[in-house]
Amino acid sequence: MKKMITWIMVLVMALSLTSFAAAEEAVTLRLWMWDDAQQPAMRAMADEYEASHPNVTIEISCQADVSGLNQRIQATIGTSDAPEIFFMNYNLAAEYIPLGIVADLTPYGIDQSDLASGIVNAYTVDGKVYAVAKDTDSYAVFYNKALFDQAGVPYPDDSWTIADFCETAKKMTSDGVVGWTSSTSDRVWYNFIWSNGGQIYSEDGTTAAINTPESAEVIQMLMDLSANGYAYTGPQLAEVSDTAAFTSGIAAMTINGSWMISQYASALGDNLGIVELPSGAAGKFSANHGIGYSTTTSNEHMEETVDFLKYLATYDAQVKQIEVVIPANLTCASAWESVYPNVNVGAFMNALSYGRSYLSTVNATLARTAVLL
């Protein structure tokens, strides 16, 4: 009898250990993103999560840009090579969600009550949630104070107009310095078009609405800057990026999003100036946006993925982004301002209030290949 009891106890312990081992089976979650500047923050989140989940490894892979990530996803979707988590933007959402390749997160009850509703809503279609809001962003004008001082040109202020912006670019062009970098980003041009009363697409995103006098007028103003040497042309931007030109001191102004502040602040230090976008006939507009975390319908590790996504929505995870982006978590977004006390980051916070969601056409990737310059 004693031997039988002993064998039963051994069997129970063996089964328990087997069950425990199965429950703690090692799982690797692959996270695909773009933007090298955000890798340290994502790694910090992954490290914190891994510390309390020793059986989970978060493998982060950074693509060169959104297009590079898009190409990899299209090549691997539906296969075992597809990522468990990936950065989603509005363009990708417009393409991927209708195709049924993005998992509906609604059944998992991920709490996004503290996250910016505009970003959450952007990834909600027909009442179904397809992403966890990661961050929010807006646009402003960056300028080099040292170059303005050398040229004897007053710093721009938040009351300036599009005409003022163009005139400033002209005044700042001399001695090997170009007034404005210009840009191949559609969002930069959208800011001006909306401010001048123009539109980009119809409300349903199926047709172009850009062929109006308001759009043509402001596009012509900006194209004239490039044509007359006060801003770079498309071919010039193919040789030197707007960021490289601005950070190297050969361009006095550039227009970019809030996520670029850390890179520009590191390069220019106290010489970095930030001012709100200029206003046009219709006022001020900023092409606001926000990245979301999504997963695929073919994910074989959904339980672990959802648990990680729940963590990514928390304050502890979101606050780790404050050195590079404005967190979607509204309870820690204000902390982002304190990271850069010597520059006018308020320009970006103000832009959130007059921003327009950057919702693109139904064929977003094709539309973004059209370069205006």
Secondary structure, DSSP 8 states (H G I E B T S, - for coil): -HHHHHHHHHHHHHHHHHHHHHHT--EEEEEEEE-GGGHHHHHHHHHHHHHH-TTEEEEEEEESSHHHHHHHHHHHTTSTTS-SEEEE-HHHHHHHHHHT-B---GGGT---TTB-HHHHHHTEETTEE--EE-EEB-EEEEEEHHHHHHHT-----TT-BHHHHHHHHHHT-BTTBEEE---S-HHHHHHHHHHTT--SB-TTSSSB---SHHHHHHHHHHHHHHHTTSB--HHHHHHS-HHHHHHTTSEEEEEEEGGGHHHHHHHHGGGEEEE---BBTTB--EEEB--EEE-BTT-S-HHHHHHHHHHHTSHHHHGGGTTTSEESBTTTTTHHHHH-TTS-THHHHHHHHTEEE----TTHHHHHT----
